[in-house]
Amino acid sequence: MTTTQAVTGGLRELKKQQTRQAISDHATRLFIERGFDKVTIADVAAAAQVAKMTVTNYFPRKEDLALDHQDEFVASLARTVAARPAGESAFGALRAAYRGAIARQDPVLGFSGPTFARMIADSPALTARLRDFHDLREQALAGELARETGDVVRARVAAALLAAVHRTLFEETLRRTLDGQTNPEIAAALAVSTEEAFAVLEPALRDYAVREV
């Protein structure tokens, strides 16, 4: 590949990222202004000044326009487990990662702000799609654990338990957001709930899938 080709390819990729972000930003604004269920793909395309096909090329489903952290969300647990250091269990890695994400008030945990949380709560389509993402995240985690341990059944059970903790804490974050609590207030409460929730699983999973030194 020549330098010119590399530069051209880089500029093309940057343009795609900018277009995707612009579509997402316009969609979010429209969803918040009108409500998710009242906005069409055509509305988003017009606001972003692109063709409808361009929107669907970047976002195959309308729900994906609103939940645009989906790839990171679905992959997050499996990725954390895959990246853990030697001597650490899957349980330990996920608990440590969740603690850090609370400190950052990570949007992937549900720190989305009241307007966005209300948009999700008011839309059956978004609520259903979010359930899909939780399920896909659990499946991805089970796949990673099964790959490492070779025990598919135990991997699926462990993933179900660990994903249930994450799902419960995510829903608690949204509930507190809708109740009008600020992100710092939610983070403080969630830090306590996180320790309580993971403590329930610790006797069963503390020594499961420990990465060999």
CYANA upper distance limits for C-alpha pairs under 8 A (distance plus 0.5 A):
  1 MET  CA      5 GLN  CA      6.60
  1 MET  CA      6 ALA  CA      7.08
  2 THR  CA      6 ALA  CA      6.75
  3 THR  CA      7 VAL  CA      6.66
  4 THR  CA      8 THR  CA      6.58
  5 GLN  CA      9 GLY  CA      6.49
  6 ALA  CA     10 GLY  CA      6.55
  7 VAL  CA     11 LEU  CA      6.62
  8 THR  CA     12 ARG  CA      6.60
  9 GLY  CA     13 GLU  CA      6.68
 10 GLY  CA     14 LEU  CA      6.66
 11 LEU  CA     15 LYS  CA      6.62
 12 ARG  CA     16 LYS  CA      6.83
 13 GLU  CA     17 GLN  CA      6.80
 14 LEU  CA     18 GLN  CA      6.67
 15 LYS  CA     19 THR  CA      6.59
 16 LYS  CA     20 ARG  CA      6.59
 17 GLN  CA     21 GLN  CA      6.61
 18 GLN  CA     22 ALA  CA      6.56
 19 THR  CA     23 ILE  CA      6.69
 20 ARG  CA     24 SER  CA      6.71
 20 ARG  CA     58 TYR  CA      6.90
 21 GLN  CA     25 ASP  CA      6.54
 22 ALA  CA     26 HIS  CA      6.70
 22 ALA  CA     48 ALA  CA      7.04
 23 ILE  CA     27 ALA  CA      6.56
 23 ILE  CA     44 VAL  CA      7.53
 23 ILE  CA     45 ALA  CA      7.93
 23 ILE  CA     48 ALA  CA      6.03
 23 ILE  CA     55 VAL  CA      7.44
 24 SER  CA     28 THR  CA      6.61
 24 SER  CA     65 LEU  CA      6.26
 24 SER  CA     66 ALA  CA      7.90
 24 SER  CA     68 ASP  CA      7.89
 25 ASP  CA     29 ARG  CA      6.81
 26 HIS  CA     30 LEU  CA      6.77
 26 HIS  CA     44 VAL  CA      6.96
 26 HIS  CA     47 ALA  CA      6.74
 26 HIS  CA     48 ALA  CA      6.58
 27 ALA  CA     31 PHE  CA      6.55
 27 ALA  CA     44 VAL  CA      5.91
 27 ALA  CA     47 ALA  CA      8.49
 27 ALA  CA     65 LEU  CA      6.93
 27 ALA  CA     66 ALA  CA      7.60
 28 THR  CA     32 ILE  CA      6.63
 28 THR  CA     65 LEU  CA      7.88
 28 THR  CA     66 ALA  CA      6.59
 29 ARG  CA     33 GLU  CA      6.63
 30 LEU  CA     34 ARG  CA      6.40
 30 LEU  CA     35 GLY  CA      7.85
 30 LEU  CA     36 PHE  CA      8.26
 30 LEU  CA     39 VAL  CA      7.32
 30 LEU  CA     44 VAL  CA      7.93
 31 PHE  CA     35 GLY  CA      5.17
 31 PHE  CA     36 PHE  CA      4.98
 31 PHE  CA     37 ASP  CA      8.39
 31 PHE  CA     38 LYS  CA      8.28
 31 PHE  CA     39 VAL  CA      6.90
 31 PHE  CA     66 ALA  CA      8.21
 31 PHE  CA    119 MET  CA      7.94
 32 ILE  CA     36 PHE  CA      7.65
 32 ILE  CA    115 THR  CA      7.50
 32 ILE  CA    116 PHE  CA      7.66
 32 ILE  CA    119 MET  CA      7.14
 34 ARG  CA     38 LYS  CA      6.67
 34 ARG  CA     39 VAL  CA      7.30
 35 GLY  CA     39 VAL  CA      7.35
 35 GLY  CA    119 MET  CA      6.97
 36 PHE  CA    119 MET  CA      7.21
 36 PHE  CA    123 SER  CA      7.11
 37 ASP  CA    123 SER  CA      7.12
 37 ASP  CA    125 ALA  CA      8.39
 39 VAL  CA     43 ASP  CA      6.73
 39 VAL  CA     44 VAL  CA      7.98
 40 THR  CA     44 VAL  CA      7.08
 40 THR  CA     62 LYS  CA      8.45
 41 ILE  CA     45 ALA  CA      6.67
 41 ILE  CA     52 LYS  CA      7.01
 41 ILE  CA     55 VAL  CA      7.79
 41 ILE  CA     62 LYS  CA      7.28
 42 ALA  CA     46 ALA  CA      6.62
 42 ALA  CA     52 LYS  CA      6.35
 43 ASP  CA     47 ALA  CA      6.74
 44 VAL  CA     48 ALA  CA      6.63
 44 VAL  CA     55 VAL  CA      8.23
 45 ALA  CA     49 GLN  CA      6.26
 45 ALA  CA     50 VAL  CA      5.60
 45 ALA  CA     51 ALA  CA      6.19
 45 ALA  CA     52 LYS  CA      5.79
 45 ALA  CA     54 THR  CA      8.35
 45 ALA  CA     55 VAL  CA      6.81
 46 ALA  CA     50 VAL  CA      6.93
 46 ALA  CA     51 ALA  CA      8.08
 50 VAL  CA     54 THR  CA      6.82
 50 VAL  CA     55 VAL  CA      7.79
 51 ALA  CA     55 VAL  CA      7.25
 52 LYS  CA     56 THR  CA      6.97
 53 MET  CA     57 ASN  CA      6.47
 54 THR  CA     58 TYR  CA      7.05
 55 VAL  CA     59 PHE  CA      6.39
 55 VAL  CA     60 PRO  CA      8.23
 56 THR  CA     60 PRO  CA      5.05
 56 THR  CA     61 ARG  CA      7.42
 59 PHE  CA     64 ASP  CA      6.28
 59 PHE  CA     65 LEU  CA      6.59
 60 PRO  CA     64 ASP  CA      7.69
 61 ARG  CA     65 LEU  CA      7.75
 62 LYS  CA     66 ALA  CA      7.82
 63 GLU  CA     67 LEU  CA      6.77
 63 GLU  CA    125 ALA  CA      7.66
 63 GLU  CA    126 LEU  CA      6.41
 63 GLU  CA    129 ARG  CA      7.28
 64 ASP  CA     68 ASP  CA      6.10
 64 ASP  CA     70 GLN  CA      7.82
 66 ALA  CA    126 LEU  CA      8.47
 67 LEU  CA    130 LEU  CA      8.45
 69 HIS  CA     73 PHE  CA      6.51
 69 HIS  CA    108 VAL  CA      7.48
 70 GLN  CA     74 VAL  CA      6.50
 70 GLN  CA    133 PHE  CA      7.51
 71 ASP  CA     75 ALA  CA      6.67
 72 GLU  CA     76 SER  CA      6.18
 72 GLU  CA    108 VAL  CA      8.19
 73 PHE  CA    108 VAL  CA      6.49
 73 PHE  CA    133 PHE  CA      7.91
 73 PHE  CA    137 ARG  CA      7.62
 74 VAL  CA    133 PHE  CA      6.46
 74 VAL  CA    134 HIS  CA      7.53
 74 VAL  CA    136 LEU  CA      6.50
 74 VAL  CA    137 ARG  CA      4.72
 74 VAL  CA    138 GLU  CA      8.48
 74 VAL  CA    140 ALA  CA      7.77
 75 ALA  CA     79 ARG  CA      6.32
 75 ALA  CA    137 ARG  CA      6.65
 75 ALA  CA    140 ALA  CA      7.17
 75 ALA  CA    141 LEU  CA      8.42
 76 SER  CA     80 THR  CA      6.63
 76 SER  CA    137 ARG  CA      7.93
 77 LEU  CA     81 VAL  CA      6.83
 77 LEU  CA     94 LEU  CA      7.42
 77 LEU  CA    137 ARG  CA      7.39
 77 LEU  CA    138 GLU  CA      8.39
 77 LEU  CA    140 ALA  CA      8.20
 77 LEU  CA    141 LEU  CA      6.34
 78 ALA  CA     82 ALA  CA      6.57
 78 ALA  CA    137 ARG  CA      8.17
 78 ALA  CA    140 ALA  CA      6.31
 78 ALA  CA    141 LEU  CA      4.82
 78 ALA  CA    142 ALA  CA      8.33
 78 ALA  CA    143 GLY  CA      8.43
 78 ALA  CA    144 GLU  CA      6.34
 78 ALA  CA    145 LEU  CA      8.46
 79 ARG  CA     83 ALA  CA      6.67
 80 THR  CA     84 ARG  CA      6.79
 80 THR  CA     93 ALA  CA      7.16
 80 THR  CA     94 LEU  CA      7.01
 80 THR  CA     97 ALA  CA      7.78
 81 VAL  CA     90 ALA  CA      5.89
 81 VAL  CA     93 ALA  CA      6.76
 81 VAL  CA     94 LEU  CA      7.37
 81 VAL  CA    141 LEU  CA      8.36
 81 VAL  CA    144 GLU  CA      8.09
 81 VAL  CA    145 LEU  CA      8.48
 82 ALA  CA    144 GLU  CA      7.56
 84 ARG  CA     88 GLU  CA      6.99
 84 ARG  CA     89 SER  CA      8.32
 84 ARG  CA     90 ALA  CA      7.98
 84 ARG  CA     93 ALA  CA      6.48
 84 ARG  CA    211 ARG  CA      8.12
 85 PRO  CA    211 ARG  CA      7.49
 86 ALA  CA    210 VAL  CA      8.12
 86 ALA  CA    211 ARG  CA      5.38
 86 ALA  CA    212 GLU  CA      6.00
 86 ALA  CA    213 VAL  CA      5.25
 87 GLY  CA    210 VAL  CA      6.34
 87 GLY  CA    211 ARG  CA      5.64
 87 GLY  CA    212 GLU  CA      6.27
 87 GLY  CA    213 VAL  CA      6.10
 88 GLU  CA     92 GLY  CA      6.70
 88 GLU  CA     93 ALA  CA      7.06
 88 GLU  CA    210 VAL  CA      5.74
 88 GLU  CA    211 ARG  CA      6.18
 89 SER  CA     93 ALA  CA      6.71
 89 SER  CA    206 ARG  CA      7.15
 89 SER  CA    207 ASP  CA      6.64
 89 SER  CA    208 TYR  CA      6.57
 89 SER  CA    209 ALA  CA      5.80
 89 SER  CA    210 VAL  CA      4.32
 89 SER  CA    211 ARG  CA      6.66
 90 ALA  CA     94 LEU  CA      6.71
 90 ALA  CA    208 TYR  CA      7.38
 90 ALA  CA    209 ALA  CA      6.22
 90 ALA  CA    210 VAL  CA      6.96
 91 PHE  CA     95 ARG  CA      6.67
 91 PHE  CA    162 LEU  CA      8.11
 91 PHE  CA    202 GLU  CA      8.02
 91 PHE  CA    205 LEU  CA      6.59
 91 PHE  CA    206 ARG  CA      6.39
 91 PHE  CA    207 ASP  CA      8.47
 91 PHE  CA    208 TYR  CA      7.86
 92 GLY  CA     96 ALA  CA      6.60
 92 GLY  CA    206 ARG  CA      7.38
 93 ALA  CA     97 ALA  CA      6.60
 94 LEU  CA     98 TYR  CA      6.59
 95 ARG  CA     99 ARG  CA      6.76
 95 ARG  CA    198 PHE  CA      7.46
 96 ALA  CA    100 GLY  CA      6.87
 97 ALA  CA    101 ALA  CA      6.66
 98 TYR  CA    102 ILE  CA      6.69
 98 TYR  CA    194 THR  CA      8.40
 99 ARG  CA    103 ALA  CA      7.01
 99 ARG  CA    191 ALA  CA      7.53
 99 ARG  CA    194 THR  CA      8.16
100 GLY  CA    104 ARG  CA      6.93
101 ALA  CA    105 GLN  CA      6.46
101 ALA  CA    106 ASP  CA      5.77
101 ALA  CA    109 LEU  CA      7.78
102 ILE  CA    106 ASP  CA      6.86
102 ILE  CA    109 LEU  CA      8.08
102 ILE  CA    187 ALA  CA      6.31
102 ILE  CA    190 LEU  CA      7.91
102 ILE  CA    191 ALA  CA      7.43
103 ALA  CA    187 ALA  CA      7.54
105 GLN  CA    109 LEU  CA      7.97
105 GLN  CA    111 PHE  CA      6.37
105 GLN  CA    183 ASN  CA      7.52
105 GLN  CA    184 PRO  CA      8.46
105 GLN  CA    187 ALA  CA      7.22
106 ASP  CA    110 GLY  CA      7.70
106 ASP  CA    111 PHE  CA      6.44
107 PRO  CA    111 PHE  CA      4.90
107 PRO  CA    112 SER  CA      5.87
109 LEU  CA    169 LEU  CA      8.36
109 LEU  CA    170 PHE  CA      6.06
109 LEU  CA    173 THR  CA      7.92
110 GLY  CA    170 PHE  CA      6.08
110 GLY  CA    171 GLU  CA      8.20
110 GLY  CA    173 THR  CA      6.24
110 GLY  CA    174 LEU  CA      6.51
111 PHE  CA    173 THR  CA      7.35
111 PHE  CA    174 LEU  CA      8.03
111 PHE  CA    177 THR  CA      8.30
111 PHE  CA    183 ASN  CA      7.16
112 SER  CA    116 PHE  CA      6.43
112 SER  CA    117 ALA  CA      6.79
113 GLY  CA    117 ALA  CA      6.68
113 GLY  CA    177 THR  CA      7.03
113 GLY  CA    183 ASN  CA      8.12
114 PRO  CA    118 ARG  CA      6.46
114 PRO  CA    177 THR  CA      6.02
114 PRO  CA    178 LEU  CA      6.23
114 PRO  CA    180 GLY  CA      7.55
115 THR  CA    119 MET  CA      6.80
116 PHE  CA    120 ILE  CA      6.96
117 ALA  CA    121 ALA  CA      6.70
117 ALA  CA    174 LEU  CA      6.71
117 ALA  CA    177 THR  CA      7.42
117 ALA  CA    178 LEU  CA      7.05
118 ARG  CA    122 ASP  CA      6.47
118 ARG  CA    178 LEU  CA      7.08
119 MET  CA    123 SER  CA      6.94
120 ILE  CA    124 PRO  CA      8.36
120 ILE  CA    126 LEU  CA      6.09
120 ILE  CA    127 THR  CA      6.57
121 ALA  CA    126 LEU  CA      8.27
121 ALA  CA    127 THR  CA      7.07
123 SER  CA    127 THR  CA      6.74
124 PRO  CA    128 ALA  CA      6.55
125 ALA  CA    129 ARG  CA      6.67
126 LEU  CA    130 LEU  CA      6.54
127 THR  CA    131 ARG  CA      6.93
128 ALA  CA    132 ASP  CA      6.97
129 ARG  CA    133 PHE  CA      6.94
130 LEU  CA    134 HIS  CA      6.88
131 ARG  CA    135 ASP  CA      6.79
132 ASP  CA    136 LEU  CA      6.66
133 PHE  CA    137 ARG  CA      6.53
134 HIS  CA    138 GLU  CA      6.82
134 HIS  CA    163 ALA  CA      8.13
134 HIS  CA    167 ARG  CA      7.34
135 ASP  CA    139 GLN  CA      6.79
136 LEU  CA    140 ALA  CA      6.65
137 ARG  CA    141 LEU  CA      6.77
137 ARG  CA    163 ALA  CA      8.00
138 GLU  CA    142 ALA  CA      6.67
138 GLU  CA    159 ALA  CA      6.32
138 GLU  CA    160 ALA  CA      6.77
138 GLU  CA    163 ALA  CA      6.00
139 GLN  CA    143 GLY  CA      6.62
139 GLN  CA    156 ARG  CA      8.25
139 GLN  CA    159 ALA  CA      8.01
140 ALA  CA    144 GLU  CA      6.86
141 LEU  CA    145 LEU  CA      6.73
141 LEU  CA    159 ALA  CA      6.30
142 ALA  CA    146 ALA  CA      6.48
142 ALA  CA    152 VAL  CA      8.20
142 ALA  CA    155 ALA  CA      5.76
142 ALA  CA    156 ARG  CA      5.43
142 ALA  CA    158 ALA  CA      7.97
142 ALA  CA    159 ALA  CA      5.53
142 ALA  CA    160 ALA  CA      8.30
143 GLY  CA    147 ARG  CA      6.57
143 GLY  CA    152 VAL  CA      8.48
143 GLY  CA    155 ALA  CA      8.04
143 GLY  CA    156 ARG  CA      8.38
144 GLU  CA    148 GLU  CA      6.85
145 LEU  CA    149 THR  CA      6.51
145 LEU  CA    150 GLY  CA      8.37
145 LEU  CA    152 VAL  CA      8.40
145 LEU  CA    155 ALA  CA      5.79
145 LEU  CA    156 ARG  CA      8.48
145 LEU  CA    159 ALA  CA      8.22
145 LEU  CA    209 ALA  CA      7.81
146 ALA  CA    150 GLY  CA      5.55
146 ALA  CA    151 ASP  CA      5.96
146 ALA  CA    152 VAL  CA      5.38
146 ALA  CA    154 ARG  CA      8.44
146 ALA  CA    155 ALA  CA      5.67
146 ALA  CA    156 ARG  CA      8.13
148 GLU  CA    209 ALA  CA      8.13
149 THR  CA    155 ALA  CA      8.14
149 THR  CA    209 ALA  CA      7.18
151 ASP  CA    155 ALA  CA      6.54
152 VAL  CA    156 ARG  CA      6.65
153 VAL  CA    157 VAL  CA      6.84
154 ARG  CA    158 ALA  CA      6.54
155 ALA  CA    159 ALA  CA      6.48
156 ARG  CA    160 ALA  CA      6.54
157 VAL  CA    161 LEU  CA      6.86
158 ALA  CA    162 LEU  CA      6.66
158 ALA  CA    205 LEU  CA      7.86
159 ALA  CA    163 ALA  CA      6.26
160 ALA  CA    164 ALA  CA      6.45
161 LEU  CA    165 VAL  CA      7.07
161 LEU  CA    201 LEU  CA      8.01
162 LEU  CA    166 HIS  CA      7.11
162 LEU  CA    201 LEU  CA      8.34
163 ALA  CA    167 ARG  CA      6.52
164 ALA  CA    168 THR  CA      6.49
165 VAL  CA    169 LEU  CA      6.68
165 VAL  CA    197 ALA  CA      6.83
165 VAL  CA    198 PHE  CA      7.62
166 HIS  CA    170 PHE  CA      6.53
167 ARG  CA    171 GLU  CA      6.71
168 THR  CA    172 GLU  CA      6.67
169 LEU  CA    173 THR  CA      6.67
169 LEU  CA    190 LEU  CA      7.85
169 LEU  CA    193 SER  CA      8.08
169 LEU  CA    194 THR  CA      7.69
170 PHE  CA    174 LEU  CA      6.95
171 GLU  CA    175 ARG  CA      6.60
172 GLU  CA    176 ARG  CA      6.67
172 GLU  CA    190 LEU  CA      8.48
173 THR  CA    177 THR  CA      6.64
173 THR  CA    186 ILE  CA      7.11
173 THR  CA    190 LEU  CA      7.84
174 LEU  CA    178 LEU  CA      6.64
175 ARG  CA    179 ASP  CA      6.72
176 ARG  CA    180 GLY  CA      7.07
176 ARG  CA    181 GLN  CA      6.19
176 ARG  CA    186 ILE  CA      7.00
177 THR  CA    181 GLN  CA      5.86
177 THR  CA    182 THR  CA      7.41
177 THR  CA    183 ASN  CA      8.08
177 THR  CA    186 ILE  CA      7.91
181 GLN  CA    185 GLU  CA      6.53
181 GLN  CA    186 ILE  CA      6.80
182 THR  CA    186 ILE  CA      6.67
183 ASN  CA    187 ALA  CA      6.48
184 PRO  CA    188 ALA  CA      6.71
185 GLU  CA    189 ALA  CA      6.85
186 ILE  CA    190 LEU  CA      6.34
187 ALA  CA    191 ALA  CA      6.52
188 ALA  CA    192 VAL  CA      7.45
189 ALA  CA    193 SER  CA      6.93
190 LEU  CA    194 THR  CA      6.30
191 ALA  CA    195 GLU  CA      7.07
192 VAL  CA    196 GLU  CA      6.95
193 SER  CA    197 ALA  CA      6.48
194 THR  CA    198 PHE  CA      6.60
195 GLU  CA    199 ALA  CA      6.46
196 GLU  CA    200 VAL  CA      7.18
197 ALA  CA    201 LEU  CA      7.76
198 PHE  CA    202 GLU  CA      6.63
199 ALA  CA    203 PRO  CA      8.14
201 LEU  CA    205 LEU  CA      6.48
201 LEU  CA    206 ARG  CA      8.15
202 GLU  CA    206 ARG  CA      5.37
204 ALA  CA    208 TYR  CA      8.24
